[in-house]
Amino acid sequence: MAWGRTRRWGQRLVLSLIALSAGFGIGLLALGYTPVLAAFCPGCFGFQTIGPNVFSEANTPAADQEFLRRLALAEGRVSAAFGPVATDKRPRIFLCYTQTCNTVMGGHQARALTYGAQLFYLGPTGHDTEIIVHEWAHVALHRQIGVRALRHFPAWVDEGIATYVSRDPRFDLNPVSCDPGAGALPQTAAEWRNSDGAREAVFYGQAGCRVARWVRAHPVSGLEGLFAMRLSAG
């Protein structure tokens, strides 16, 4: 009798865990976090491993080799900006080449997306070296300040640092000639995502310019001084 009760309890526990896992997965899908779900089972989403922690849409060997070349360049830039320790542990990187793959991953309009400090996703138009650097810089920053502090870290500074480090040629990042904009930039990630300025990329240039001017004005403390100042400001 005791064995029967224990067995039934065990079965209920297993079923509860399955239901909880399924609900968690459905929640991630509904919120647009499919890449996070894919990180648990890359093969389930049609990805293959092409390098340490790099997962690509299947059957694209020539393109994958070019991507790995760009990734190496990107990691060099991130290491130069944040220090060599920043790139010691590569985040999980998911790479789509086709719109079909992008649809499976949530149909994102953005070229690329970073999730916390352990993962970023590159859509079909997000394979430029500068885009890779941008997302890697987010990861490096998030690791340096900590995910908990990130909740209070200004979104425009986060994006500005990533843009500045990326050297994205779409934007004038020369501190002497760039345009920092006149108004306030979005403070939260949600405000940033939903702003016309971010969608039209204007805010990226302005945020990157503000970071470039900070670094020029504070050559000794540089980016680390900017992190510290923003964190102390709450």
LUMKE-847309 format. One record per residue (C-alpha): x, y, z; residue number from 1. Coordinates in pm, 1 decimal. Example, Ala and Ser with C-alpha at 12.3 -4.5 7.8 and 13.67 -1.06 7.14 Angstrom:
BEGIN
1230.0,-450.0,780.0,1 .
1367.0,-106.0,714.0,2 .
END
This chain:
BEGIN
0.0,0.0,0.0,1 .
279.6,243.4,90.2,2 .
462.3,152.6,-231.9,3 .
146.0,222.2,-432.8,4 .
104.0,566.0,-275.7,5 .
470.8,647.3,-336.2,6 .
442.7,539.1,-698.9,7 .
132.5,750.2,-757.1,8 .
301.5,1049.6,-593.9,9 .
603.9,1000.5,-817.8,10 .
384.9,984.1,-1127.7,11 .
205.6,1304.9,-1028.5,12 .
541.6,1474.7,-971.8,13 .
668.7,1369.2,-1315.3,14 .
346.8,1484.7,-1485.1,15 .
362.1,1814.4,-1299.0,16 .
720.3,1872.6,-1408.4,17 .
628.9,1790.5,-1770.1,18 .
335.6,2031.9,-1756.9,19 .
550.2,2300.1,-1597.3,20 .
820.4,2257.7,-1864.0,21 .
562.6,2268.2,-2142.7,22 .
405.1,2580.4,-1996.8,23 .
746.5,2743.4,-1963.8,24 .
824.9,2663.9,-2327.6,25 .
491.5,2794.6,-2452.6,26 .
543.3,3110.6,-2249.7,27 .
884.8,3168.2,-2407.7,28 .
737.0,3118.3,-2754.5,29 .
451.3,3358.1,-2684.4,30 .
689.0,3626.4,-2555.3,31 .
918.7,3601.0,-2857.8,32 .
1195.4,3419.0,-2670.0,33 .
1224.5,3125.8,-2910.2,34 .
1606.9,3162.3,-2927.8,35 .
1620.3,3103.4,-2551.2,36 .
1419.7,2785.3,-2596.7,37 .
1644.3,2679.4,-2885.8,38 .
1945.9,2708.9,-2656.3,39 .
1820.8,2402.5,-2466.5,40 .
1795.4,2190.6,-2782.9,41 .
1952.7,2346.0,-3095.1,42 .
1891.2,2036.4,-3305.7,43 .
1519.0,2046.5,-3226.4,44 .
1504.4,2378.8,-3413.7,45 .
1714.3,2265.4,-3709.8,46 .
2049.4,2409.2,-3601.9,47 .
2388.4,2245.3,-3630.5,48 .
2708.8,2325.2,-3443.0,49 .
2970.7,2502.1,-3656.3,50 .
3204.0,2615.2,-3378.3,51 .
3221.0,2636.1,-2998.7,52 .
2877.2,2763.8,-2889.4,53 .
2788.9,2866.4,-3246.6,54 .
2476.8,2715.8,-3403.6,55 .
2381.9,2771.5,-3765.4,56 .
2089.6,2695.4,-3989.2,57 .
2174.1,2359.7,-4145.7,58 .
2348.6,2300.1,-4480.5,59 .
2530.4,2631.9,-4521.9,60 .
2901.9,2534.3,-4498.8,61 .
3052.4,2808.3,-4719.4,62 .
2855.0,3084.7,-4549.7,63 .
2935.5,2939.4,-4208.6,64 .
3310.0,2965.0,-4271.2,65 .
3274.4,3331.1,-4366.2,66 .
3067.3,3390.8,-4055.1,67 .
3332.4,3232.2,-3832.3,68 .
3592.2,3461.2,-3990.1,69 .
3378.7,3765.7,-3908.0,70 .
3313.6,3634.0,-3559.0,71 .
3687.8,3615.9,-3492.4,72 .
3725.5,3979.0,-3602.8,73 .
3431.8,4081.1,-3384.7,74 .
3574.0,3907.7,-3079.1,75 .
3900.6,4093.1,-3133.2,76 .
3718.7,4427.4,-3119.6,77 .
3521.9,4331.8,-2808.6,78 .
3839.6,4212.7,-2637.9,79 .
4010.5,4542.4,-2720.4,80 .
3720.5,4740.8,-2572.6,81 .
3641.5,4535.6,-2261.8,82 .
3964.4,4345.2,-2200.4,83 .
4065.9,3992.8,-2304.9,84 .
3867.7,3829.1,-2023.3,85 .
3545.5,3952.7,-2184.1,86 .
3567.6,3700.8,-2467.1,87 .
3703.0,3405.3,-2268.6,88 .
3358.8,3245.5,-2256.0,89 .
3165.6,3273.2,-2580.1,90 .
2788.0,3309.6,-2543.4,91 .
2557.7,3082.3,-2738.4,92 .
2514.5,3229.5,-3084.9,93 .
2229.2,3129.4,-3315.5,94 .
2248.9,3215.8,-3681.9,95 .
1971.4,3216.5,-3944.2,96 .
2021.8,3268.9,-4318.8,97 .
1665.3,3235.6,-4444.5,98 .
1334.0,3392.7,-4355.7,99 .
1196.6,3045.4,-4293.8,100 .
1452.5,2994.7,-4018.6,101 .
1379.7,3341.9,-3880.7,102 .
1008.0,3259.0,-3869.1,103 .
1083.5,2944.9,-3669.2,104 .
1286.0,3161.1,-3430.3,105 .
995.3,3397.6,-3374.2,106 .
976.9,3610.4,-3690.0,107 .
1180.0,3896.1,-3542.5,108 .
1207.3,4220.3,-3740.1,109 .
1533.6,4320.3,-3572.5,110 .
1860.2,4219.9,-3736.7,111 .
1986.1,4072.9,-3411.2,112 .
1884.7,4030.1,-3048.5,113 .
2077.1,3971.8,-2726.8,114 .
1927.3,3781.7,-2434.9,115 .
2096.2,3864.7,-2106.3,116 .
2461.4,3766.7,-2083.6,117 .
2459.7,3417.2,-2233.8,118 .
2296.4,3426.2,-2576.7,119 .
2244.3,3627.2,-2891.7,120 .
2054.6,3562.5,-3211.8,121 .
2145.8,3687.5,-3559.3,122 .
1871.5,3702.0,-3820.3,123 .
1918.4,3677.3,-4198.9,124 .
2039.0,4039.8,-4227.4,125 .
2249.0,4043.9,-3909.5,126 .
2575.1,3886.2,-4024.1,127 .
2790.0,4197.5,-4071.0,128 .
3096.1,4214.3,-3848.4,129 .
2962.3,4535.5,-3691.0,130 .
2632.4,4368.0,-3596.4,131 .
2819.0,4074.8,-3443.0,132 .
3037.2,4317.2,-3245.0,133 .
2725.9,4508.6,-3133.6,134 .
2561.8,4198.0,-2986.4,135 .
2887.2,4067.3,-2835.6,136 .
2938.4,4408.5,-2672.3,137 .
2595.4,4380.0,-2510.3,138 .
2695.1,4041.9,-2367.3,139 .
3029.8,4175.0,-2240.4,140 .
2862.1,4474.5,-2076.5,141 .
2587.2,4265.2,-1918.8,142 .
2845.8,4029.3,-1772.3,143 .
3054.7,4315.1,-1638.7,144 .
2775.6,4498.3,-1460.0,145 .
2566.0,4191.7,-1373.9,146 .
2216.0,4101.5,-1488.8,147 .
2058.7,4235.3,-1168.4,148 .
2213.4,4579.9,-1215.8,149 .
2111.5,4571.5,-1580.7,150 .
1748.9,4621.1,-1479.7,151 .
1837.9,4973.7,-1365.1,152 .
2098.5,5049.7,-1630.9,153 .
1982.8,5304.4,-1893.3,154 .
1892.3,5133.5,-2219.8,155 .
2038.7,5416.1,-2425.3,156 .
2377.9,5374.0,-2254.6,157 .
2366.3,4998.3,-2316.6,158 .
2286.0,5056.7,-2684.7,159 .
2525.7,5349.2,-2711.4,160 .
2819.0,5145.0,-2584.0,161 .
2737.6,4859.0,-2822.7,162 .
2711.0,5101.3,-3114.9,163 .
3034.3,5278.4,-3022.0,164 .
3230.4,4953.6,-2986.1,165 .
3086.6,4816.3,-3311.8,166 .
3220.1,5108.0,-3522.2,167 .
2905.5,5072.0,-3730.5,168 .
2967.5,5270.1,-4052.9,169 .
2602.1,5372.4,-4072.1,170 .
2667.3,5622.3,-3793.7,171 .
2904.5,5912.0,-3742.2,172 .
3084.0,5815.3,-3420.5,173 .
3353.5,6080.5,-3438.3,174 .
3313.9,6274.0,-3109.7,175 .
3405.9,6598.9,-3285.5,176 .
3149.5,6581.6,-3563.8,177 .
2875.3,6341.3,-3450.5,178 .
2523.1,6443.5,-3352.8,179 .
2425.3,6349.7,-2994.4,180 .
2068.6,6472.0,-3035.2,181 .
1897.1,6727.8,-2818.8,182 .
1637.0,6529.7,-2624.4,183 .
1636.8,6251.7,-2369.3,184 .
1686.4,5899.6,-2498.0,185 .
1483.5,5598.1,-2376.6,186 .
1574.9,5473.1,-2031.1,187 .
1424.5,5122.8,-2036.5,188 .
1461.9,4839.6,-2284.6,189 .
1086.8,4840.3,-2353.3,190 .
1087.9,5214.2,-2422.6,191 .
1383.6,5169.0,-2654.7,192 .
1223.6,4882.5,-2850.6,193 .
896.7,5069.8,-2893.3,194 .
1045.3,5404.9,-2995.5,195 .
1039.4,5535.9,-3351.7,196 .
1394.4,5661.8,-3303.2,197 .
1522.5,5308.6,-3238.4,198 .
1320.9,5155.6,-3521.5,199 .
1457.4,5416.8,-3761.2,200 .
1808.9,5374.1,-3612.2,201 .
1841.0,5746.2,-3531.1,202 .
1872.9,5680.0,-3158.5,203 .
2157.7,5432.4,-3212.9,204 .
2367.3,5703.1,-3375.9,205 .
2282.9,5957.6,-3106.9,206 .
2352.1,5714.5,-2822.3,207 .
2678.8,5604.6,-2982.2,208 .
2779.4,5968.9,-3023.2,209 .
2715.3,6042.0,-2655.7,210 .
2933.6,5748.1,-2555.0,211 .
3206.0,5856.8,-2798.2,212 .
3204.3,6205.5,-2644.5,213 .
3222.5,6059.3,-2293.2,214 .
3524.1,5847.0,-2382.9,215 .
3696.2,6145.6,-2543.2,216 .
3630.4,6359.9,-2235.8,217 .
3742.8,6085.1,-1994.5,218 .
4043.4,5917.9,-2161.3,219 .
4167.3,5758.6,-1840.5,220 .
3848.8,5595.6,-1709.8,221 .
3695.6,5540.9,-2055.0,222 .
3410.0,5293.3,-2080.3,223 .
3465.9,5157.9,-1729.0,224 .
3418.5,5506.1,-1590.6,225 .
3092.4,5533.3,-1781.0,226 .
2970.5,5201.7,-1635.8,227 .
3058.2,5312.2,-1283.5,228 .
2900.3,5654.5,-1320.3,229 .
2571.2,5516.4,-1454.4,230 .
2555.3,5240.1,-1193.0,231 .
2616.5,5483.6,-907.8,232 .
2341.7,5708.1,-1045.5,233 .
2099.4,5418.7,-1003.2,234 .
END
